[in-house]
């Protein structure tokens, strides 16, 4: 399977680091990460990666997702910026 993992942002950001760990785990199971001709796209989403506020982040995400590949899977950080880590939920 060819998978695109998309996590825009600085390499030190926790969500971007998590995406890098996802890449390593799926490669260990024979999944090939690619940029073209993918069967699945996994996107890491938190508003901080896509924009300066939730409205612009949502707009940037919608623009990015406007031309979808065959399938997408997402992980989002569901806690407001500044909320305690315990408030985070991944779906």
N, C-alpha and C positions, 0 to 999 in steps of 0.2 A: 504494500500500500504506500502511496506517495502522499505525504501530508505537509501542508504549509502551517507553520506555527507563527502567529503574528502577535507581537508584543512591542509596540512602539514605545520608545522612551530610553532614558539613560541606563547603561548596563548595571549600575549599582542599585537601581530601584528594586524593591522587594518583589513586585509583581513580575518584572522583567527577569529577575533571577529565578523565580518560580518557573517561568516559561522555559528558561534554559534547562532547568532540571527535568521538565516534562520531555524536552527534546532528547536528553540523554537516556531517559527511561524508555521512550518508545524506540529509539535506535537499538537499544539492547534487546528488543523483541522483534527485530527485523524490519521495522518501519523505516522508510526512507524519507527524510525531510527534504523538501524541494520548494522551489519558487514558481514553477510552471507545471502544467499538466498534472495537477494534484487531484486526488479523489476526495480529500477532506481538508478543511481548514479549521485549525483550532486557534481562537483568538482569546487573548487575556485582556480583560477589560476592567479598568478602573478609571474614573473621570480624570484623575491626575495624569494619566498617560495620554489621553486624547484631547485635553483642552484645559484652559484656566478655570472653567466653571462647568457645572453639570450640563447647562444648556448647550454651550459650545462643544463640550465633549460628546454629547449625544448627536449633535449635528455632524461632527467629524466622523463619528462611528458610522452613522447612517450613510454618509458620503462614501466611506471606505467600503461598506457592505453593499453599495448600490449595484455592483456587477458581480453577483455571487458565483463562486465555483460550484461544483455539483453538491457539496454538502458542507455545513459549518457546524462547529461545536464550540461553545464559549464557556469561559470561566470568568465570572465577574466578582469583584470585591464589593460586597453589599454593605458598606458602612460609610457614613458620611465622613469626609475628611476631618480628621481630628478626633473622631470617635475612638473609644477604647478598642484595642485589638479583639477583645472578647465579643464585640458587636459584629465582627466580620462573618460572612456566610458565603460559601462558594456553591454555585449551582451549575 
